[in-house]
Amino acid sequence: MDTTLEVLTTWRGRREAHRQWPDEVKAQIVSEGLRPGVTVNEVAERHGLEANHLSSWRTLARQGKLVLSAPEEICELNAVDPQVYLTTTLAAVVNGHKRRRIDELLPWNDPLE
């Protein structure tokens, strides 16, 4: 799934206009940064972003304001069986897993380890 996106910047008056990133591209870049062993800085640099910009997109994803890849794709990236992951996650939610600790259930934090 290697794709390339070229984003051109324009000048308005004396200053550079802000680049507009489509949500699909933001989601793809955020997903790259969620792989184990990958840092925000290296993903940001690869895409010509400031690390804090990518971190703000990650915050949007955590808040549900930026939709990431399908769970199956994320599981595949993290070598987790999607069926086992979804079954375990749903069971934890039904059994009262704390909402403020929902990040513990994400596929890169494999609860089965």
N, C-alpha and C positions, 0 to 999 in steps of 0.2 A: 504494500500500500504506500509506495513512495510517491509522494506528490510534491510539487513545488508551487509556492505561491509567491509572486513578486508584488510587493506593495510599494507603490510610488508615493512620494511625498510631494506636496505642492506648497508654494509660498503664497501667503496672503499678506500683502503689504510688506512689512519688514521682517515678519517672523514666519517660521515654518508652521504649516497647518498640522494638526494632529492626524496621525494615521487612523484609519477606521478598519478594525479587524472584524471580519464576519464571526458570528458566534461559533460556527462549525470549526473554524480555524483556531479560535481561542480554546475550544474544547479539546481539539487534537493536541495542541501544545501543552495544555494542562495535563492531559493524560500521559504524555511523554514524561513529565516531571514526577508522576506518581509511581513510576517503576522503581523497584528496590535498587538501591545503590546509585541512583541518579540524583544529582543536586539541582536545585532551582537555578543556581548560577550558570551551570553548563547548558541547561536547556534554554535559558534566556539568551545567553551569548550566541548559541547556535541559530536563534531566530532573530537576532538583532534587537532584543528587548532589554530593558533594565530589569534586574531581578525583582525589584519592588512592584513593577507592573505585572509580572507573572504571578507574584504572590497575591496581588489583589484579585486576579482572575481565579486563583485557587480559593480565595475567600468566597467569591461569588458562587463557585461550584459547591462549597460546603453549605452555603445558605440556600441552595437549590435554585439559584438564579441563572446558572449556567449548566446546561445539560451535557454530561460527559458521554463517553462511549457506552454501548450496551454492556451490561454486567458480564456477558459471555466473553466479550473481547478483553475486558480487564482481567478476568479470571485466566484467560489464555496467556496473557502477558506475564502473569504472576504464577503460572504453573499450578493453578488451583482448579479442582474439578467443579464446574459450575453448578451441577445438581447438588452436590454435597454442600457447597458454599451457600446456595440459596436456601436449602432445607435448614441448615444450621442457623443462618441469619434470621429467617422467619421464626424459627422456634425461639430464638433468644428474644426477639421483639415481642412475641406473644407472651412469653414468660416474664415480661417486665423489665427488659434491659433498659437502663437509664438513657434517656434521650441525649443528655449532655455527654455521654460516652459512646455515641453511635459510631464515631470514627474507629473504635476498637473492632467493629464488625466489618470493616472494609476489606476487600480481598487481599490487599498487600499487607494486611495485618492478620494473616491467616489464623483464625481462632482454633484451628485443629492442631496447631504445632505445639 
